[in-house]
Amino acid sequence: MNDIVSLGSKPKHSFSSSAREGMDISGVCDVISFDENGVSLETVCGSMAVEGEGLHVTELNITDGLVEIEGRIIGVYYFDQ
């Protein structure tokens, strides 16, 4: 089990994408699955899915909660638990 520790505040989660070509995500606790059409993640804000084409996880640092994805982003979804 991976825990992200924060001093006095809730750990931060964010994502950014430029022109829908790739995505940087922070606040990641675990990567559930990934293939060229999608990435499923567990973040500090709940489950997250990234849908796309030609997706590749180019950086995976669970210790720091960071994931970088390359490829065409089609959609980003969150799921309540």
OpenMM code with the backbone's topology and positions (N, CA, C; nanometers):
from openmm import Vec3, app, unit

residues = "MET ASN ASP ILE VAL SER LEU GLY SER LYS PRO LYS HIS SER PHE SER SER SER ALA ARG GLU GLY MET ASP ILE SER GLY VAL CYS ASP VAL ILE SER PHE ASP GLU ASN GLY VAL SER LEU GLU THR VAL CYS GLY SER MET ALA VAL GLU GLY GLU GLY LEU HIS VAL THR GLU LEU ASN ILE THR ASP GLY LEU VAL GLU ILE GLU GLY ARG ILE ILE GLY VAL TYR TYR PHE ASP GLN".split()
positions = [
    Vec3(0.0843, -0.1184, 0.0000),
    Vec3(0.0000, 0.0000, 0.0000),
    Vec3(0.0883, 0.1241, 0.0000),
    Vec3(0.0555, 0.2190, -0.0845),
    Vec3(0.1318, 0.3431, -0.0932),
    Vec3(0.0524, 0.4556, -0.0289),
    Vec3(0.1156, 0.5279, 0.0599),
    Vec3(0.0523, 0.6422, 0.1246),
    Vec3(0.1290, 0.7678, 0.0877),
    Vec3(0.0573, 0.8733, 0.0527),
    Vec3(0.1198, 1.0025, 0.0303),
    Vec3(0.0978, 1.0841, 0.1557),
    Vec3(0.2066, 1.1286, 0.2155),
    Vec3(0.1997, 1.2005, 0.3421),
    Vec3(0.2126, 1.3498, 0.3161),
    Vec3(0.1286, 1.4259, 0.3827),
    Vec3(0.1333, 1.5709, 0.3718),
    Vec3(0.1274, 1.6293, 0.5116),
    Vec3(0.2020, 1.7356, 0.5344),
    Vec3(0.2037, 1.7976, 0.6662),
    Vec3(0.0914, 1.8997, 0.6783),
    Vec3(-0.0124, 1.8663, 0.7524),
    Vec3(-0.1166, 1.9608, 0.7861),
    Vec3(-0.2201, 1.9907, 0.6792),
    Vec3(-0.2117, 1.9303, 0.5615),
    Vec3(-0.3122, 1.9568, 0.4591),
    Vec3(-0.3308, 1.8330, 0.3733),
    Vec3(-0.4400, 1.8322, 0.3006),
    Vec3(-0.4698, 1.7213, 0.2112),
    Vec3(-0.3679, 1.7192, 0.0966),
    Vec3(-0.3169, 1.6001, 0.0599),
    Vec3(-0.2257, 1.5920, -0.0536),
    Vec3(-0.2913, 1.6496, -0.1789),
    Vec3(-0.2127, 1.7069, -0.2646),
    Vec3(-0.2646, 1.7740, -0.3834),
    Vec3(-0.2696, 1.6799, -0.5029),
    Vec3(-0.3731, 1.6975, -0.5831),
    Vec3(-0.3885, 1.6236, -0.7078),
    Vec3(-0.4167, 1.7250, -0.8174),
    Vec3(-0.3481, 1.7092, -0.9296),
    Vec3(-0.3749, 1.7947, -1.0444),
    Vec3(-0.3331, 1.7213, -1.1711),
    Vec3(-0.3832, 1.7712, -1.2838),
    Vec3(-0.3344, 1.7209, -1.4117),
    Vec3(-0.3322, 1.8360, -1.5103),
    Vec3(-0.2426, 1.8243, -1.6078),
    Vec3(-0.2341, 1.9254, -1.7125),
    Vec3(-0.2030, 1.8566, -1.8444),
    Vec3(-0.2526, 1.9190, -1.9502),
    Vec3(-0.2306, 1.8690, -2.0847),
    Vec3(-0.2181, 1.9882, -2.1779),
    Vec3(-0.1307, 1.9762, -2.2760),
    Vec3(-0.1137, 2.0822, -2.3742),
    Vec3(-0.1557, 2.0292, -2.5105),
    Vec3(-0.2589, 2.0899, -2.5679),
    Vec3(-0.3110, 2.0521, -2.7000),
    Vec3(-0.3503, 1.9042, -2.7057),
    Vec3(-0.3901, 1.8490, -2.5903),
    Vec3(-0.4358, 1.7103, -2.5801),
    Vec3(-0.3294, 1.6090, -2.6209),
    Vec3(-0.2034, 1.6510, -2.6230),
    Vec3(-0.0926, 1.5605, -2.6557),
    Vec3(-0.0144, 1.5315, -2.5290),
    Vec3(-0.0561, 1.4320, -2.4551),
    Vec3(0.0109, 1.3932, -2.3326),
    Vec3(-0.0507, 1.4594, -2.2111),
    Vec3(-0.0084, 1.4114, -2.0944),
    Vec3(-0.0646, 1.4611, -1.9693),
    Vec3(0.0329, 1.4368, -1.8553),
    Vec3(0.0411, 1.5345, -1.7659),
    Vec3(0.1157, 1.5204, -1.6413),
    Vec3(0.0142, 1.5145, -1.5281),
    Vec3(0.0297, 1.4170, -1.4389),
    Vec3(-0.0650, 1.3966, -1.3297),
    Vec3(0.0108, 1.3888, -1.1985),
    Vec3(-0.0371, 1.4606, -1.0969),
    Vec3(0.0213, 1.4521, -0.9626),
    Vec3(-0.0843, 1.4000, -0.8653),
    Vec3(-0.0405, 1.3574, -0.7486),
    Vec3(-0.1321, 1.3038, -0.6482),
    Vec3(-0.1748, 1.1619, -0.6781),
    Vec3(-0.0910, 1.0866, -0.7503),
    Vec3(-0.1219, 0.9484, -0.7875),
    Vec3(-0.0753, 0.8538, -0.6776),
    Vec3(-0.1654, 0.7672, -0.6335),
    Vec3(-0.1332, 0.6665, -0.5318),
    Vec3(-0.0938, 0.5328, -0.5945),
    Vec3(-0.1557, 0.4995, -0.7100),
    Vec3(-0.1314, 0.3697, -0.7729),
    Vec3(-0.1769, 0.3745, -0.9181),
    Vec3(-0.1091, 0.3005, -1.0035),
    Vec3(-0.1537, 0.2805, -1.1411),
    Vec3(-0.2170, 0.1422, -1.1456),
    Vec3(-0.3458, 0.1376, -1.1775),
    Vec3(-0.4201, 0.0121, -1.1776),
    Vec3(-0.3919, -0.0670, -1.3045),
    Vec3(-0.4015, 0.0002, -1.4206),
    Vec3(-0.3748, -0.0656, -1.5483),
    Vec3(-0.3469, 0.0397, -1.6540),
    Vec3(-0.2826, -0.0044, -1.7627),
    Vec3(-0.2613, 0.0866, -1.8748),
    Vec3(-0.2354, 0.0073, -2.0018),
    Vec3(-0.2808, 0.0640, -2.1119),
    Vec3(-0.2499, 0.0149, -2.2448),
    Vec3(-0.2557, 0.1348, -2.3392),
    Vec3(-0.2466, 0.1133, -2.4679),
    Vec3(-0.2398, 0.2267, -2.5605),
    Vec3(-0.3700, 0.3050, -2.5726),
    Vec3(-0.4803, 0.2511, -2.5164),
    Vec3(-0.6093, 0.3194, -2.5233),
    Vec3(-0.6575, 0.3769, -2.3911),
    Vec3(-0.5888, 0.3476, -2.2810),
    Vec3(-0.6358, 0.3994, -2.1532),
    Vec3(-0.5405, 0.3733, -2.0386),
    Vec3(-0.5513, 0.4595, -1.9377),
    Vec3(-0.4735, 0.4462, -1.8145),
    Vec3(-0.5710, 0.4616, -1.6982),
    Vec3(-0.5706, 0.3653, -1.6066),
    Vec3(-0.6541, 0.3708, -1.4866),
    Vec3(-0.5640, 0.3942, -1.3665),
    Vec3(-0.6002, 0.4966, -1.2885),
    Vec3(-0.5179, 0.5387, -1.1759),
    Vec3(-0.6015, 0.5515, -1.0500),
    Vec3(-0.5356, 0.5382, -0.9359),
    Vec3(-0.5958, 0.5736, -0.8078),
    Vec3(-0.5234, 0.6991, -0.7615),
    Vec3(-0.5985, 0.8071, -0.7394),
    Vec3(-0.5396, 0.9328, -0.6950),
    Vec3(-0.5893, 0.9652, -0.5548),
    Vec3(-0.5340, 1.0700, -0.4967),
    Vec3(-0.5792, 1.1124, -0.3643),
    Vec3(-0.7224, 1.1663, -0.3698),
    Vec3(-0.7751, 1.1895, -0.4898),
    Vec3(-0.9133, 1.2363, -0.5077),
    Vec3(-1.0048, 1.1274, -0.5609),
    Vec3(-0.9596, 1.0025, -0.5637),
    Vec3(-1.0410, 0.8916, -0.6110),
    Vec3(-0.9869, 0.8307, -0.7393),
    Vec3(-1.0652, 0.7401, -0.7961),
    Vec3(-1.0251, 0.6701, -0.9172),
    Vec3(-1.0363, 0.7617, -1.0376),
    Vec3(-0.9389, 0.7509, -1.1277),
    Vec3(-0.9308, 0.8362, -1.2455),
    Vec3(-0.8986, 0.7490, -1.3660),
    Vec3(-0.9623, 0.7769, -1.4785),
    Vec3(-0.9323, 0.7066, -1.6031),
    Vec3(-0.9001, 0.8094, -1.7104),
    Vec3(-0.7954, 0.7805, -1.7866),
    Vec3(-0.7569, 0.8648, -1.8996),
    Vec3(-0.7762, 0.7803, -2.0244),
    Vec3(-0.8561, 0.8299, -2.1165),
    Vec3(-0.8831, 0.7601, -2.2415),
    Vec3(-0.8058, 0.8294, -2.3528),
    Vec3(-0.7506, 0.7508, -2.4456),
    Vec3(-0.6765, 0.8127, -2.5538),
    Vec3(-0.6358, 0.7158, -2.6623),
    Vec3(-0.5431, 0.7614, -2.7441),
    Vec3(-0.4901, 0.6816, -2.8547),
    Vec3(-0.3382, 0.6864, -2.8494),
    Vec3(-0.2748, 0.5720, -2.8657),
    Vec3(-0.1297, 0.5661, -2.8645),
    Vec3(-0.0684, 0.6100, -2.7335),
    Vec3(-0.1340, 0.5779, -2.6230),
    Vec3(-0.0856, 0.6223, -2.4919),
    Vec3(0.0329, 0.5388, -2.4446),
    Vec3(0.1292, 0.6075, -2.3825),
    Vec3(0.2454, 0.5437, -2.3222),
    Vec3(0.2740, 0.6134, -2.1901),
    Vec3(0.2951, 0.5358, -2.0845),
    Vec3(0.3369, 0.5920, -1.9566),
    Vec3(0.4877, 0.6126, -1.9657),
    Vec3(0.5302, 0.7399, -1.9688),
    Vec3(0.6720, 0.7709, -1.9866),
    Vec3(0.7429, 0.8002, -1.8553),
    Vec3(0.6669, 0.8335, -1.7516),
    Vec3(0.7240, 0.8513, -1.6181),
    Vec3(0.6266, 0.7946, -1.5177),
    Vec3(0.6799, 0.7166, -1.4249),
    Vec3(0.5987, 0.6581, -1.3187),
    Vec3(0.6788, 0.6675, -1.1901),
    Vec3(0.6374, 0.7584, -1.1015),
    Vec3(0.7047, 0.7786, -0.9742),
    Vec3(0.5981, 0.7809, -0.8651),
    Vec3(0.5628, 0.6643, -0.8172),
    Vec3(0.4576, 0.6521, -0.7159),
    Vec3(0.5027, 0.7137, -0.5834),
    Vec3(0.6324, 0.7087, -0.5540),
    Vec3(0.6832, 0.7675, -0.4301),
    Vec3(0.6481, 0.9154, -0.4223),
    Vec3(0.6636, 0.9873, -0.5341),
    Vec3(0.6297, 1.1300, -0.5392),
    Vec3(0.4896, 1.1547, -0.5933),
    Vec3(0.4186, 1.0473, -0.6336),
    Vec3(0.2817, 1.0609, -0.6825),
    Vec3(0.2712, 1.1211, -0.8213),
    Vec3(0.3726, 1.0994, -0.9072),
    Vec3(0.3742, 1.1614, -1.0394),
    Vec3(0.3670, 1.0582, -1.1510),
    Vec3(0.2851, 1.0883, -1.2514),
    Vec3(0.2750, 1.0057, -1.3719),
    Vec3(0.2737, 1.0987, -1.4920),
    Vec3(0.3481, 1.0603, -1.5943),
    Vec3(0.3485, 1.1343, -1.7202),
    Vec3(0.3056, 1.0384, -1.8315),
    Vec3(0.2114, 1.0844, -1.9130),
    Vec3(0.1574, 1.0044, -2.0226),
    Vec3(0.1810, 1.0789, -2.1528),
    Vec3(0.2241, 1.0065, -2.2559),
    Vec3(0.2348, 1.0626, -2.3907),
    Vec3(0.1297, 0.9971, -2.4787),
    Vec3(0.0803, 1.0706, -2.5767),
    Vec3(-0.0192, 1.0209, -2.6704),
    Vec3(-0.1359, 1.1182, -2.6794),
    Vec3(-0.2327, 1.0858, -2.7612),
    Vec3(-0.3505, 1.1702, -2.7838),
    Vec3(-0.4537, 1.1463, -2.6743),
    Vec3(-0.4875, 1.2510, -2.5977),
    Vec3(-0.5855, 1.2414, -2.4891),
    Vec3(-0.7258, 1.2663, -2.5463),
    Vec3(-0.8160, 1.1730, -2.5218),
    Vec3(-0.9550, 1.1867, -2.5661),
    Vec3(-1.0465, 1.2264, -2.4509),
    Vec3(-1.0237, 1.1695, -2.3324),
    Vec3(-1.1109, 1.2012, -2.2196),
    Vec3(-1.0461, 1.1708, -2.0861),
    Vec3(-1.0946, 1.2395, -1.9833),
    Vec3(-1.0506, 1.2191, -1.8447),
    Vec3(-1.1754, 1.2030, -1.7607),
    Vec3(-1.1793, 1.0971, -1.6810),
    Vec3(-1.2981, 1.0647, -1.6028),
    Vec3(-1.2599, 1.0329, -1.4588),
    Vec3(-1.3471, 1.0700, -1.3667),
    Vec3(-1.3318, 1.0333, -1.2257),
    Vec3(-1.4493, 0.9453, -1.1859),
    Vec3(-1.4211, 0.8530, -1.0941),
    Vec3(-1.5239, 0.7610, -1.0446),
    Vec3(-1.5278, 0.7656, -0.8938),
    Vec3(-1.6490, 0.7786, -0.8381),
    Vec3(-1.6652, 0.7725, -0.6933),
    Vec3(-1.6543, 0.6274, -0.6502),
    Vec3(-1.6058, 0.6094, -0.5299),
    Vec3(-1.5839, 0.4726, -0.4825),
    Vec3(-1.7047, 0.4152, -0.4170),
] * unit.nanometer
topology = app.Topology()
chain = topology.addChain("A")
for resn in residues:
    res = topology.addResidue(resn, chain)
    for name in ("N", "CA", "C"):
        topology.addAtom(name, app.Element.getBySymbol(name[0]), res)
